[in-house]
């Protein structure tokens, strides 16, 4: 089948082609032309690069119209069909003979050789030699900007200027103005056996129907224009016998069915269809209006900018069964996402499927180096594992990156279909190349991603992996193929004589940047993290520090409570000869603000608190913290010790120091602070900052930008931006910590208020009605709730009419230990439910 197509993407090995009606295909590098294939074969045989052989990107550009012929249609394992095409003139023009050639004909040609006065062109017609003079080519060469000359294998839209010796010699032109003015006529003797796509004809409308119309052209040819290829400006004004200009889109080889287009960009040969603005691809539109619905094909929509879009039938609903035709009447509005753009139809292709609208990735351009992605194992090969990240997006996990250690038999750990969490090491959208890693040390790392030499500032600490260990040191690689050298003297605090015996290929290690020359791509690194105090430095102090300070930030100590004060606890550090007194602010007792207040309420003087971290010695007290997330961040070195270490993109754990109308100030361990402006505080719209954050709240913040001159840091606190990738694991870890602290509080409460400890949500209790309030709520008393205020709201009394003195059975809903208030329900549907026993296993 012959088709007119438009080049969508160009790579070294193939051309991706947009075809009519939202279809697509590809032209392999071996289907360009006979001359180009011979050069490829010669280069492979000689094993060296040929000067006359140019790559496809050197010859072809996206947006160029080409004539194609379908060579095969292959079906993949997942049911997807792949259309293989050829633009070789020998295949495309095989219906033509030398005697059928006539002046004014427009056909495909390919550069065969470069001569002194022009070019020999292969037009695929046996016995015919075609010549293109330099004069007829210079205008085109200047416009396409692909070098001073045409190249062997370059596909051209050729106009026959002159035919000599009964078609054995033809003279051609590719002058843009001459080609654009060409039109196929009856005098050129076109037949159904040799009719070519891309020909512009004058046609007469025979019949107009809802799905398109029928045209007559070149005296006795008939063709169809479908609804997607009418001129959008005139689609309602076509009538029988009207004369229109049309372009041949396709010719079927057996049925001889001809399809045409009336869209303006195709009505001038050599033109190019409109492109979609880059920012529109992947856009989610809240409202797209149905313009027309075709029950066998799909629906046409009008988008917010007035352009038209097409959604295939399968993209209108999740499944065929859930599809409701009534929802696609003209004027109905739907939420959709732009998933593609058909150059040949000049239309966006959209989807209404919820899973497509919510999908994180639609194309390779959506993926960035350092992203943590979920994927499914597709295949395991010696070079590594192929992973499907999304429809049409696949990546490779090299064998070196299947695990933190080298796997000899990866098939024992991974199976086809397994879900895996990877991190993007490299993404090249142009070449559709995606390299991933499964190394947990890299996937879970919260240190900054080093993906270019410009970001490698001295003092930066990050994770890298060893690719080579020799007597001179180690070569360490990062993201986007950034690599550097760790010289022998920087491998450790002790001399290492044989680095290859200590370090191994693929080993993930923390490294610090010592020096970087971005232009030369030279990077000097160290495994000695100077910011981390060594054993011999632990008791040393800088001149700025007080001589008596003998604790380092991050050091874990046990303390004993000396005195409870309104805003914290005065404690003494145990196992300290000098009985050093320190201070734990109430809000540093826990990551959870409510839990902090409860803990302060329950703790008593004399209690011992284990595993408290030395935070700072600012002011008159040593400040300690019991915030679990902050302690973990310091111990795992997911912190910055000074302003020079901060890099955009870092995820840091800290706590709210102040809440202002314009934003939130966040402090991190080691005293670095930053501001999260109001617009970057929450995924929701923020009216009042105090409704979203409170002083002392533990937060994870993402560094947006830094101002080195003013020493300012701008932060982002949006949950959608501050996840390291595995949000489920993070949430469960926080929840686990929360319940652990609640258990600790319950144990502490048993000392002074045992009755409140026995009351847990879901417990059934017998109560006596004390009073019924004006608002319909009721107060209760009972032996199991002595000293507590027990309340049931009007809703939770159900349909019962109660009076003071009555005995009732109730279900505990919530216990507030701080205020000694208990909330219960008398509703039958809750009381009838059988309690479920939940067991927690560590």
N, C-alpha and C positions, 0 to 999 in steps of 0.2 A: 504494500500500500504506500502511495506517495503522499507526503504531508509537507506542509509549510510549518517550520518550527522556529523558535527563537532561542538563542543561546542564553542559558540562565546562569551557569557557572562554568568556569574553565579550570581544569587541573592538569597536571603533567600527563595523565594517562587517559583522560576522557573529557568529553563535553557533555554537560547536563543540558538537556533540551526541553523547553516548555512547548507542549503540543496543544492543539485546540481542545476545548471542552474540559479544561482543568487537568488534562493528562500530562505525563512527562515521560521522557525516555533518555537514553544516553548513547553517545557515539564513542566507541572504544578508539584508542589511538591507532589501531590497525585498520580502521574504516574511514580514514580521511581521504586518501587517494592512493593509486598504484605507485606513483613516484615517491610519495612519503614513506610508504611501507617498505619499498626497496632500500631507502636510506636507513631506515630502522634496522633492517636485516643486516645491512653492510656494517653498521656501527656495532651491532652485537657480535658479528663474526670477527671484526678487527679488534674489538675490546678497547677501543679508544674513541673519544668524541670527534664527530665530524663537523667541520666548520659550516657546511651548507645545511646541516640538520638543525632546525630551530624547534624549541618547545612549543606546545600548543598555546600557553599564555602569551608567547611572543607573536602569535599570528591571529589569535581570536579574542574577541571582547564580548562580555555579556551585553545583550540587547541587539545583537546582529541576527537578522533573519536568514535562515538557510533552508534549502530544500533537502528533505530526508526521505529515505525509503526504509520501511520496517524489514529487518532481516530475521528477527525471531522474537518470540514472546516467551519468557521463562517464568516459571512459578516457583517461588521459594518455599521453604519448609513451613513458614508461618502463613502461607496462603497469599502472600503479596505477589503481584505480577510485575515483571521487569521488562520493559520494551527496549530492545536493542535496535539501534538505527545505524544507517550509513549515509555519509554525505559524498561518497566517492562518485564523481560524475559518470563513471563507467556503469554504475548501478542505477543512479537516478535518471540518466538520459538514455537508458538502454532501448527505449521505444522509438528513438530517433534514428534515422538513416541519413547518409550524406545527401541523397536525392531530395529528402524532405526539408533540408535546411533552406531558409529564405531570409533575406534582409529584413530587419525589424524584429526578428525573434529574440526572446529573452530566455536564457537558459543558464544552468550552473556550469562553472568551469573551475579547474584547479591548476595552479602554476606547475608546469612540468620542468621548465629550465629557464635560466636567465641568459639572454643573448645580448649582443652589442646594441641593437636598436630596439629592443623590446623583450617580450617574453613569449615562449611557446606555452600554449595553454591546452590542457587535457580536457576536452568537452565530452569524452566518453563515446564518441561516434567513430566506429571503425572506418578506416580509409580516409579520414578527414584530418588535415593539419590546421590548427587554429593559431593565429598570431595576434598578439596585443602590442601595438606600438607604444613606445614610452610616452608620446604625446597624449595618447588616450588613457594613460594610467596616472599621470602626475597629480591631477586634481584629486583623485581618490586616495593616493598614497599620503598626500598632505593632510587630508581630512581624518584618516584613521589613526595617524600618529603611531605607526608600528615600525618606524625606521625609514631609511631613504629608498629602500627597494622592496618589491614584493618578494615573498619567500616561497621556496618549493613546498607544496602542500597547502598553500593558502587558498581558501575557497572564495570564489568570486561570482558576482551576479553579472553575467556577460550579455551584452547586446551585439547581435550580428550586424555589422555595418555593410559588409560586402561579401558576396559568395562568388568564387571563381572555379573554373574547371569542373562544372557540374557537382559542386559541393566538396571537391577534394581539398580545396583551400578556402578558408574563411578568415576575414579580418574582423577583429572584435574591438569593442570599447567598453570601459567600465567608468567612463566619465559620469559623475553623479547626476548632473542635470540631464544628460541624454537618457540615462537609465530611468530616471524618475518620470520622464515624459513619455516613455514607451507604453504602448497599449497593443494587446493582441487583436488582430483583425482576421477577417475571412481570407484575405489575400495571402496570409502566411500559411494557409493550408494545414491548420492544426486538426488532428484526428483524436478520437477517444483513446487510441492506442499510444499516443505520444503526448497527450495534454499534460502540462506541468503545473504544480502548485506555484503560487507567486505571480502568475500571469494576471494582469489587470485587464478587464473586459468591460464593454458596454452591454448591459443586459436589460431585458424587458420583464416586468413583473407579470406572472401568469396567474398566480393565486396567492391570497393572503389568508393565513390560518393562525389560531392562537399560539401554536408552538413554532411558527416561522412562516416562510413563504417560498414559493416555487418561482424560479427565474428561467428565462430562455436567453441564450447568448450564442455568439458566433453562428447565427442562422439556425442551426439545428440541434445544438446542445441544450440540455436542461440540467438544472442544479438546484440544490436546496440551501436556504439560509435559515439556520435555527435561531431560536429566540435569544441566544447569547451573542449573536453576531449581527444583529440589526444595529443601525446607527442609533445610539441612545437618544439623540436629539430629535430623531424623526420616526421613532418606532411606532407612533400612533397615526402617522400620516401617509403610510404606503397604500397604494391602490392599484388594481389591475391595469395593465398597459403602461404603467409609469416606467420611464427609462431611468436606470440607475447605473452607477459605476460600481463594479464589484471586483473582488480579488479571489482567485481560486485557492481554497484552503487544502483540499484533499481530493485524491482520485482513487477509488477502489479498483483493484486490478481485475476482479472477476465480474462484479455487478456493474462496473463502470459508473457507479454513483459518484456524482461530483458535489462537493460542498463548497460554499462560498461565504465571504464575509463582506459586510457593508461598512465596517468600522473605518473611519477616516485614515488612521496611520498606515493602513495596509493598501490604500488606493493609489499610492505613489511608490513604485518599486524602489527598493534601496532605503526606504524609511525605517523607522524603528518605533515599536509600541511604547506607550507611556510606562514608566517605572513606578513602583510603590515607594514612597518615602521610607527610609530605613527605620524610623522610629515607630511606624505604624505596624510593622510585623510583630505579632504576638500581643498586640494591644487588646485589652478587654473593654468592650463597649456595653454600657448599661442598657442602651435601647437601640435596636435595629428594627426598622419597620418593614413588614412584609409587603412587597410590591406585587408578587405573583407566585402562585404555587403550582407546580407540575407534578402530579401524583406518581409519575414513573421516574422522575429525575431528581427533584428537590425544590428549592425555593429561591427566588430572587429577593434580596433585601436592599433597602436604602439605608446607608450608614449616616452617622452624625454629620459628616462633611458633604453629604449630598451624592456621594459616589455609590455605585451599585456593587453588590457582592452576591456570591452564589454559595449555597450550602447544599451539599449532596444529601440525598434521602437518609443515608446512614448517620449523618451528622446532625439530624434534626431532633433525635431523641436517643436515650441510652440504649434501648433495644427496640426491635420491631413491634413487640407486644405493647410497649408503653407509648408508642406513637399515636398522637391524636390529630387527625387532619384538620379538625375544627379550630385548632389553635393557630392555624396558618392562613386564616382568611386575610384578605387585603386590609392593611391598616393595623393588624396585630403587632405588638412590640415584644421583642425578646432580647435577653442578655446573650452576648456571643463573644467569640474571640477570633481574631484574624490569625489563621494558621498557615496561610500560603498566599501567593499572588500569582495568578495565571497571566503571563505576559501576552500569550496569544489571544486571550479573551479580554484583556485589560480589566480584569475584575479581581477583587479580593476573594479568597476562598475562606469561608468562616465555618465555625462549629458551634453548636448550641449545647453540646455534651458537657455536663457538669465536670467530669474528670478532665476534660481538655481545658476548660476555662480555668480550673484550679491548678493545672499542671505547672510545675516549677520550670521545666525546660521544654521548649518546642523545637529548637534548632541549636546547632553547635555554638552560635553567637551568644546564646543565653548563658553558656557555661564559662566560668572564669577560673583561672589558675588559683588553687587553694580552696575551692569550693568542696564541701563534703557532700557526697551524693549517694543515693541508694541505687542499687542496680541488681540485675538478675544474671546469674552465670549462664552464658550461652554455649560456650565450648571451652575445652582445655586442650592446649597444644604445647609442643616443646618450647615455643617462644614465650608462652604465657597463657593468660586467661582472657577470653573475650567476654565483655560484660555489656548487657543492654541497659542503658540508663533511661531511655524513653523511646517511643516510637521513632524510628529513623535515626537514633543516636546510639552509637556503640563505641566502646572504648576498649583499650588493651591494658591489662595488668601484666607487665613483663614478669618473667619467672622470678627475677630478683626481688620483686615487690609483692609476692604472694603472702608473705608473712615477715615478722621481725627476724626470723631465722630462715635459712635456706631450706626449702622443702624438696626432698628427693622424690617423694611420691605425692604430689599435690592432689591427685584424684582420691586419696584416702581422706583428705580433709574437706574437699569441695565436691559437690555434685551438680550436674546440670539442673538449672532451675532454682538453685539456692539464692536467697536474698543476701546481698553483701553490702557493707558500708565502705565506700572508698573515698579517697581524696584526689583531687585533680592535680597531677604533676605538670601537665602541659596540655594546652588546647589550641589547635590551629584550625579555626573555622574554614579557612580557604581550602585547605587540604583535607578537611573532615578528619583530622587526626586528634585523637583524645587518648592521652596516656594517664593511667590511674595507679594508685598505690593502695595496698591493703595492710601496710605496716601500721599496727595499732599506735606505735609511738608517734607516727606522723599524723594519722587520722585524728587522734585525740589531743594533739598538741595545741596549746593555746598561745604559743609564742608566735611572733609575727611571721608572715609568709614572705620569704625572700625570692622574688620572681624576676628581678632585674638588678643590674649592677649599680644603678643610680640609687637604689634604696639601701645599699650596703654601707651604712654609716659606721665609723669606728665606734666600738662599744656595744653595737647591736648583738644581742644574744638570741639565737634561734636554733631550730633543729635542722640537721642535714644528714645525709647518708654517705658512707664511705664507698667509693667506687674503685679505689686503688690504694694499696699500702705497700710502700717500697722503703729502701734504706734511707731515702731523702725525706720521708714523711708520708702524709696521707693526702689524697685528692678527695675532697668532699663535694658532693653535688646537692643542689637545692631544687627549686622549681624553675620551669622554663629553661632547663639546661644550664642554669647559672652554676658555676663551679669555682672552687678555690683551693689553695694549697695550705695545709697545716704543716709547717716545717718541723723537722725533728726536735728542735729545742722547745716547741710549743705543744708537744704531744701529751705532756703531763708534768706534775710537780717534780717527779723523779725522772732521771734520764732513762730513755728507752732505746736499747741498742738495736733490737730487731722489731721494727713496727709491724712487719707482716706476721709476727707470732702473737702480737697483742690485739691487733685490729683485723677485721675480716670484711670482705666485700658485702655491701648491703647493710652493715651495722649502722643503726641510727644513734646519733650522739648530739649533745648540745655543743655548739661552737660559738665563739665570739669573734666578731670582725675586728681585725687590727688595722688593716689598711685596704683601700680599694681605689683602683684607677679605672673608672667606667669606660673610657674611650678605648683603652687597651684590653678591656675585659680581664683585668688582673685583680685577684682577690687574695689577700693574705689573712689567714685565720689562726685561731688558737683553741685548743681543748682546755686551756687553763682559764677558767672563768674568774677573772681578777676581782669581779664584784662580789664573789662569794668568799667570805673570810675563811682562811685556812686555820688549822688548829693553833698554829703559832701566833696568829693575829688576834685570836679571840679576846685576849685581855688587853690588847693595845688600844690606845685612844688617839684620835687625831687632835691637833692643838685646840680645835674648837670644842671638843667634848670635855665634860667635867672629869676630873681625874678619878673621882670616886665611882663612876659608872663602870660596872663589871658585867653587864648583861648586854647581849647583842639582840637587835630586833629580830623576832622570829624564834627566840629561844623559849622553850617550853618549861614552865615551873609549876609546882604545886603551892597553893596558898591557903592560909587560914584566916577566916573572917574575924577582924578585931571589932569593927563597929559598923552598924547600918546607918546610913544617912539618907536624906530624902532623894538624892539623885545618884546614889551608888553605894559601893561597899569599900570600906577601908580594910586592907588585908596586909598580912605579913608573909613574906616569901619563906617557905619552909626550907630547912637544910641550908640556911644562910647564917653564918656566924654573927653577922652584924645586925640580924633581925630587920632587914630592909623593909620599910613600909611602902606599900603601893596602893593604887586606886583602880577599881574596876567600875566604870560608869554603868548605871543600870542598863542602858541600851547596848552595852557590850557584853551582856550576859548570854545573849543568844542572837542568831540571825533573824529571829522572828520577834517583832516589836511586842506583840501581845504576850508571848512566852517570856520575854525579858522581865516584864512587869510582874508576871506570876512567880517567876523564880525569885525575884527580890522579895516578894510577899512571903514566900515559903522559907527562905533561908534564915538561919539564926546565927547570932554571934557564937563563934567557936566551931562552926561547920568548916570542913576542909573541902576545897574545890581543886580537883586534879586537872592537869593538862590545860593550864591557862598560858596564853602567849604574851611575851614582852612586846609591847606595841610601840611605845615612845617614852621619852623622859622630858617632854616639853613641860614648861611651867614648874610648879613646886612639887609635883608628884611624878613617880614612875607610873605610866598608864599601861594597864593590862587589858587583854581582850579574850573573851571566851567564844567569839563568833567562829563557828566551825568552818564556814566557807572561806573566811579571811585567813584562818590558820592553814587550811589546805593550800590556798593560793601561795602563801609564803613558803611552805614546806616544799611545794612542787616547783618553786621559783617562777611562778606565773605572775611576776611582779616587776615593777620598775623601781630602781633605787634612787634615780635622780632624773632630772628633766631630759638630759641628753639621751637616755635610753628609750624614750617614748617614740613610737612609730605609728603613723596612721594605720588603722585596721586592727590594732591590738585589742584583745578582750581582757579587761582587768576587773578584778573583784575589789570592791570598796564599800563605803558606807556614806549615807547622806549626812553632810555636815551642816547644811543650811538650806531651807526652802524659801525662795524669793518669788515675787509675782512674775519675774521674767525667766525663771529657770531654777535649776537645782545644782548646788555645789556638792561635789562628791570628793571625798578624801580617800586616798589609798595608803596602804602600809608604806613606811619610809617617808610619809609627809607630802607626797605629790598630790596636788588637787586639780580639779578640772570643773568646767561648767557644762551642764546639759541644758541648752536653751529650751524654751517652752515648746517649740515645734518638734524637738527631737526627744521629748520626754516619754511619749506614749503613742501606741498605734491608734488610740482613740483621740478624738478632738479634746484638747485641754482648755477648759474655761478657767478653772481655779487650780493652780499648781498644788495647793494644800490638800486637794481631794485625791491626789495621786501618790504623793510621797510624804513621809514624815522623817524628822531628824532621827538619825541612828539606824535607819532601815538599811539592810545589806542589799547591794545591787551589783549586777554585772554590767559594765559599761564598755562601749566600743569607742575607740579613739577615732574621731572624725578628721581633725586637723590640729596642727600645732603652730604657734607663733613663737619662734625662737627668740626674736628680739624682745617681745613683751613677756616671754615665759608664760604663755597662756595655752591651755588645752581645751578644745571643744569636744564634748562627748555626745554619744547617742545612747539613750536608755530604752529605746523601743525593743520589745521582746522579740519581734520579727528580725531584728538586726543583730541581737546580742546572743544568739544561740551558737554554740560551737558546732552544731550539726545534728547531734543526737539529742533532741529536745526531750524525748520520752525518758531516756536514761537520766538526764539532768533532773527532770521533774520527780522521778521515782527516788533519786538520791535525796532531794530536798524533803520529800514527803517522809522518807525513812528517818531522816534527822529530826523532823518535827515530832513524829510519834515517839522517838527515843527520848526527846526532851520532855514530852508529856508524861511518859512513864516515870521519869526522874521526879517531876513535880508531884505526881500522885504518891510516890514513895515518901516525899518530904511532907506532904499534907497529912499522911497517916499519923505523924507524930502529934499534931495539935488538933486536927479536925478530921478524925477518922470517919465520921458519918458521911461527909461529902465525898470521900474516896469510894464509898460503896455505891454511890449513885453514878451510873454510867448510862449514856444514851441507849435506849432500848429496854431498860430494866422496868419491870412492872412493880408498882408500889400501891399500898392501901393508904388512902388519905381521908381526912375529914374536912368537909367544906367549912371554911371560917367566915367568908364574906363574898357577896356578889356585888361587883362594882357597877356604877352607872353605865360604863362603856360596854358592859356585857361580860367582862373578864371576871375571873374568880380567884380567891386566895384560899390556900389549903394548909393544913397542919397534919402532923402525924409523928409517931414514935421514930420512924426512920429518917425524918427530916427535921429533927430538933435543932433550933437555932438558925434555920434556913428560911428564906422567903420563897414560897412555892406558888407559881402563877400558871393559869391556863387562859389563853386568849378566848374571845368569844367564838372564833372559828373552831378552836380545838375543844370546845365543850360539846360540839356536835349538835344533835337535835334534843339533847337532854335538858329538861327543866330541873334545875338544882336549887336547893335551899340550904342555908346554914345548918350545920349539925349532921347532914347526911354523910354516910360513908360511901366512898367511891374508889374504884380501881382505876389507876392512871398509868400512862407510859411516859418515862423520862425522855424528853427531847434534847435538852441542852443543860449543861451545868456550868455556871460562871463562878469559879472559885474566888475570884477577886472581890466580887460583890455579894457572895454567898446567896446567889439567886439560882433557882431551879425552874425550868419551864417544862410543863407536862401537857399531855393530851388525853382526852377522854373519848376520842372518836373510835367507834366500833371497828372500822376497817383496819386501824392500826393495832388495836388490842388483839384482834383475831389472828394477826400474822404471827407465825411461829418464829421465835428468835433463832438466828443462825449463829453458830459458833465459828469465830474466825481465829485461826491459829497462825501465829507468826513464827517463822523459822528463820534462823540466821543463816 
